[in-house]
Amino acid sequence: MKNKITNEENMGKNIPDFHHYQDIVDRAHSEINWVRTAYKWLISIVGIVILVGLYFSYKSASDFKSEIRKETEDVKNKLTKEVTELESRMKSDLDKQFLELQNQVESRIDEEFKKENIHKLVQDKAKERIDKMATPLIKKELNENFLPKLTSAELNLKKMEIELNKNIKSVNLISEFTMTVLAAQNDDRKSFDKLAEWSNDKLFPFSDMAKSVWIKILDDHAQPFFSSGFKIPWAENIDPSKLSFTDLEKMYKSAPQYLRLPLLEYIWTRKDISKKERMAFLVNVLKNENSLKVVEYAGRFFNEASGLKYKPLAVNEFLKWWGKNKENIK
């Protein structure tokens, strides 16, 4: 207990006096309040100064901004004008330079193209290029359009050719038949024999017609009445009765067409020539004579000598009889 009191006494000695402490606190508060008041006045004064400054500053700033804006617009307009003028000058200069360069190039090209090797080179290259481009196009056009049409045209052409050949063959056949008929009707022996050949050919288109015409001509030369007593214009120095059978045969072979019938009649009437010789002569005429009129008279004379009654142009019948009976003729 005694120790506790002693400690408290010691602590009391070290603690300041309360009133002294209070004075210090009050004085501190007083100074703080003064400082606060001074700051308030200072802030007010500074605010006023700032407001005044701001007013004058704002006006000066506004004017300054206007001046800056005006100067900026002036500079901008000046620069724009200068750029436009520069652009115009540059464009004009470039146009001049381009025209000059173009003229130089065209002049150079003209000069170069005047050279023969350039012409040839261009022609060769152009031809090569055209060939390279044209060949596939031509092939495509041929394969897709032309060849099918060509094939179709060829088929049609072949059909037409076949039909045309048939028609030509028919026309030629008709023409040949017509000409043969006309010739046979006008004394042509070979045409008459051709009609006989056609009449026996069943494959011949006009076989029946040929037979009809042949029979008609055969009958026309078998009329019961016929002329005789033909005159021969002998030369003054020739006595026909003195001519031998051999001489007469030679004369007949070389005689013109219009004298053969008179000579045939004269030889047949020469009784000094044997019957066998005269009939053999008639057989040769029947075989080789080209005039139907002369063949007709030879057939008539052969009927007279043999006692036959065949139609004068029935040459095959006469030849068959001669082959069987000639050895019995004197």
C-alpha positions in Angstrom: 0.0 0.0 0.0 2.8 2.3 0.8 4.4 1.5 -2.5 1.2 2.4 -4.4 0.9 5.7 -2.8 4.5 6.5 -3.5 3.9 5.7 -7.3 0.9 8.0 -7.5 2.9 10.8 -5.8 5.6 10.4 -8.4 3.1 10.4 -11.3 1.5 13.6 -9.9 4.7 15.4 -10.0 5.2 14.5 -13.7 1.6 15.6 -15.0 1.3 19.4 -16.1 -1.1 21.6 -14.4 -4.7 21.3 -15.8 -5.3 25.0 -16.2 -2.1 25.5 -18.0 -3.1 22.8 -20.4 -6.5 24.4 -20.9 -4.9 27.7 -21.7 -2.8 26.1 -24.4 -5.8 24.5 -25.9 -7.9 27.6 -26.0 -5.1 29.6 -27.5 -4.7 26.9 -30.2 -8.4 27.1 -30.9 -8.2 30.8 -31.2 -5.3 30.7 -33.6 -7.0 28.1 -35.7 -10.2 30.2 -36.0 -8.1 33.2 -37.0 -6.4 31.2 -39.7 -9.7 29.9 -40.8 -11.1 33.4 -41.1 -8.0 34.7 -42.8 -8.3 31.8 -45.3 -11.9 32.7 -46.0 -11.0 36.3 -46.7 -8.1 35.3 -48.8 -10.2 32.8 -50.8 -12.8 35.5 -51.3 -10.2 38.0 -52.5 -8.6 35.4 -54.8 -12.0 34.5 -56.2 -12.8 38.1 -57.0 -9.4 38.5 -58.6 -10.0 35.3 -60.6 -13.4 36.4 -61.7 -12.1 39.7 -62.8 -9.2 38.0 -64.5 -11.5 35.5 -66.1 -13.7 38.3 -67.4 -10.9 40.1 -69.1 -9.2 36.9 -70.1 -12.3 35.6 -71.7 -12.8 38.7 -73.8 -9.2 38.7 -74.8 -9.3 35.0 -75.6 -12.4 35.5 -77.7 -10.8 38.2 -79.7 -7.7 36.1 -80.0 -9.6 33.1 -81.2 -11.3 35.3 -83.9 -8.0 36.6 -85.1 -6.5 33.1 -85.1 -9.5 31.8 -87.0 -9.3 34.6 -89.6 -5.6 34.2 -90.1 -6.1 30.4 -90.4 -8.8 31.0 -93.1 -6.5 33.4 -94.9 -3.6 30.9 -94.8 -5.9 28.1 -95.9 -7.3 30.1 -98.8 -3.8 31.2 -99.8 -2.5 27.6 -99.7 -5.6 26.4 -101.6 -5.0 29.0 -104.3 -1.3 28.1 -104.5 -2.1 24.4 -104.6 -4.7 24.9 -107.4 -2.2 27.0 -109.4 0.5 24.5 -108.9 -1.8 21.7 -109.9 -2.8 23.5 -113.0 0.8 24.2 -114.0 1.8 20.6 -113.3 -1.2 19.3 -115.3 -0.3 21.6 -118.2 3.3 20.6 -118.1 2.4 16.9 -117.9 0.0 17.2 -120.8 2.7 18.8 -122.9 5.2 16.2 -121.9 2.7 13.4 -122.6 1.9 14.8 -126.1 5.6 15.2 -126.8 6.3 11.7 -125.6 3.3 10.3 -127.6 4.5 12.0 -130.8 8.0 10.6 -130.2 6.7 7.1 -129.7 4.4 7.3 -132.7 7.2 8.7 -134.8 9.5 5.9 -133.6 6.9 3.3 -134.3 6.2 4.6 -137.8 9.9 4.7 -138.5 10.4 1.2 -137.2 7.4 -0.2 -139.1 8.9 1.2 -142.3 11.6 -1.4 -142.0 11.0 -4.6 -143.9 12.0 -6.9 -141.1 9.5 -5.3 -138.8 6.8 -5.8 -141.3 7.7 -9.4 -141.8 8.0 -9.9 -138.0 4.6 -8.4 -137.4 3.1 -10.4 -140.2 4.7 -13.6 -139.0 3.6 -13.0 -135.4 0.1 -12.0 -136.5 -0.2 -15.1 -138.6 1.2 -17.3 -135.8 -1.2 -15.7 -133.4 -4.1 -16.0 -135.7 -3.3 -19.6 -136.5 -2.9 -20.4 -132.9 -6.3 -18.9 -132.0 -8.1 -19.8 -135.2 -7.2 -23.4 -135.4 -9.1 -24.5 -132.2 -12.0 -22.3 -133.1 -12.1 -23.7 -136.6 -11.9 -27.2 -135.3 -14.7 -26.5 -132.8 -16.8 -24.9 -135.4 -16.2 -27.8 -137.8 -16.9 -30.5 -135.2 -19.9 -28.9 -133.7 -21.6 -27.3 -136.7 -20.0 -27.9 -140.0 -19.2 -31.7 -139.9 -22.7 -32.8 -138.9 -24.1 -30.7 -141.7 -21.5 -31.9 -144.1 -22.2 -35.6 -143.1 -25.9 -35.0 -143.6 -25.2 -33.2 -146.9 -23.0 -36.0 -148.0 -25.7 -38.6 -147.2 -28.3 -36.6 -149.0 -25.9 -36.1 -151.9 -25.2 -39.8 -152.1 -29.0 -40.5 -152.1 -29.4 -37.8 -154.8 -26.5 -39.2 -156.7 -28.0 -42.7 -156.6 -31.4 -41.4 -157.7 -29.8 -39.3 -160.3 -27.8 -42.2 -161.6 -30.9 -44.2 -161.7 -32.7 -41.4 -163.5 -29.7 -40.8 -165.9 -29.6 -44.5 -166.6 -33.3 -44.6 -167.2 -33.1 -41.5 -169.4 -30.1 -42.9 -171.3 -31.9 -46.2 -171.7 -35.0 -44.5 -173.0 -32.9 -42.3 -175.3 -31.0 -45.4 -176.6 -34.3 -47.3 -177.2 -35.9 -44.4 -178.9 -33.0 -43.7 -181.2 -32.7 -47.4 -182.0 -36.4 -47.6 -182.9 -36.1 -44.5 -185.1 -33.0 -45.8 -186.8 -34.7 -49.2 -187.4 -37.7 -47.5 -188.9 -35.3 -45.6 -191.2 -33.6 -48.6 -192.9 -30.9 -49.3 -190.3 -30.2 -53.0 -190.2 -28.1 -53.0 -186.9 -30.9 -51.2 -185.0 -33.4 -53.8 -186.3 -31.2 -56.6 -185.0 -30.8 -54.7 -181.7 -34.6 -54.6 -181.2 -34.7 -58.4 -181.8 -32.0 -58.8 -179.1 -33.9 -56.7 -176.6 -37.2 -58.5 -177.4 -35.6 -61.8 -176.2 -34.1 -60.2 -173.0 -36.7 -60.4 -170.2 -34.5 -58.2 -168.0 -34.7 -55.3 -170.5 -37.3 -52.8 -169.2 -38.7 -52.2 -172.7 -38.5 -55.8 -173.9 -42.2 -56.1 -174.9 -42.1 -52.8 -176.6 -38.9 -53.7 -178.5 -40.6 -56.9 -179.7 -43.7 -55.0 -180.9 -41.6 -52.5 -182.8 -39.5 -55.3 -184.3 -42.6 -57.2 -185.5 -44.0 -54.0 -187.0 -40.9 -53.4 -189.0 -40.8 -57.0 -190.0 -44.3 -56.8 -191.4 -43.7 -53.4 -193.1 -41.0 -55.1 -195.2 -43.2 -58.0 -196.1 -45.8 -56.2 -198.2 -47.0 -58.3 -201.2 -46.3 -55.5 -203.7 -42.8 -54.2 -204.3 -40.9 -52.3 -206.9 -38.5 -53.9 -209.5 -36.6 -53.1 -212.7 -34.0 -50.7 -211.0 -31.7 -49.0 -213.5 -27.9 -48.8 -213.1 -26.1 -45.9 -214.6 -23.3 -47.9 -216.3 -20.3 -46.1 -217.7 -20.2 -45.9 -221.5 -17.1 -48.0 -221.8 -18.6 -50.8 -219.6 -20.7 -53.7 -221.0 -22.3 -55.2 -217.8 -23.0 -58.6 -219.5 -19.2 -59.0 -219.9 -18.6 -58.6 -216.2 -17.8 -61.8 -214.3 -19.5 -62.8 -211.0 -16.3 -61.9 -209.1 -16.3 -58.4 -210.8 -19.9 -57.9 -209.8 -19.2 -58.9 -206.2 -16.3 -56.4 -206.0 -18.5 -53.7 -207.6 -21.3 -54.3 -205.1 -19.0 -54.1 -202.0 -17.6 -50.7 -203.1 -20.9 -49.3 -204.4 -22.6 -46.5 -202.6 -25.8 -47.2 -200.7 -28.2 -46.1 -203.4 -26.7 -48.4 -206.0 -26.6 -51.6 -203.9 -30.3 -52.5 -204.5 -30.0 -52.1 -208.3 -26.8 -54.2 -208.3 -28.4 -56.9 -206.1 -31.3 -57.2 -208.6 -28.9 -57.2 -211.6 -26.8 -60.0 -210.1 -29.8 -62.1 -209.3 -31.2 -61.8 -212.8 -27.9 -62.9 -214.4 -28.9 -66.3 -215.4 -25.4 -67.0 -216.8 -24.3 -67.2 -213.2 -25.1 -70.4 -211.4 -28.0 -70.6 -208.9 -25.7 -71.7 -206.1 -23.3 -68.8 -206.7 -26.2 -66.3 -206.8 -27.8 -67.8 -203.6 -24.4 -67.7 -201.8 -24.2 -64.1 -202.8 -27.8 -63.5 -201.3 -26.7 -65.2 -198.1 -23.7 -62.8 -197.7 -26.1 -59.9 -198.3 -28.5 -61.3 -195.7 -25.6 -61.6 -193.2 -23.7 -58.3 -193.7 -25.9 -55.7 -195.5 -26.8 -52.7 -193.3 -29.7 -51.5 -195.4 -33.0 -53.1 -194.4 -34.4 -52.4 -197.9 -31.6 -54.3 -199.6 -31.9 -57.1 -197.0 -35.6 -57.3 -197.8 -35.0 -57.8 -201.5 -32.3 -60.4 -200.8 -34.9 -62.2 -198.7 -37.5 -62.0 -201.5 -35.0 -63.4 -204.0 -34.0 -66.2 -201.5 -37.7 -67.2 -201.1 -37.9 -67.3 -204.9 -34.8 -69.5 -205.2 -35.7 -71.8 -202.3 -39.4 -72.0 -202.7 -39.8 -70.7 -199.1 -42.4 -68.3 -197.9 -40.7 -66.6 -195.0 -41.0 -62.9 -194.4 -38.1 -61.2 -196.3 -36.5 -60.0 -193.1 -36.6 -63.4 -191.4 -32.8 -63.7 -191.9 -32.2 -66.4 -189.3 -34.7 -68.8 -191.0 -33.0 -68.3 -194.3 -29.6 -69.0 -192.8 -30.8 -72.2 -191.1 -32.3 -73.4 -194.4 -29.0 -72.6 -196.3 -26.9 -74.4 -193.8 -29.0 -77.6 -194.4 -29.5 -77.4 -198.1 -26.6 -75.5 -199.8 -24.9 -78.7 -200.8 -27.9 -79.7 -202.9 -28.0 -76.5 -204.8 -26.3 -76.5 -208.3 
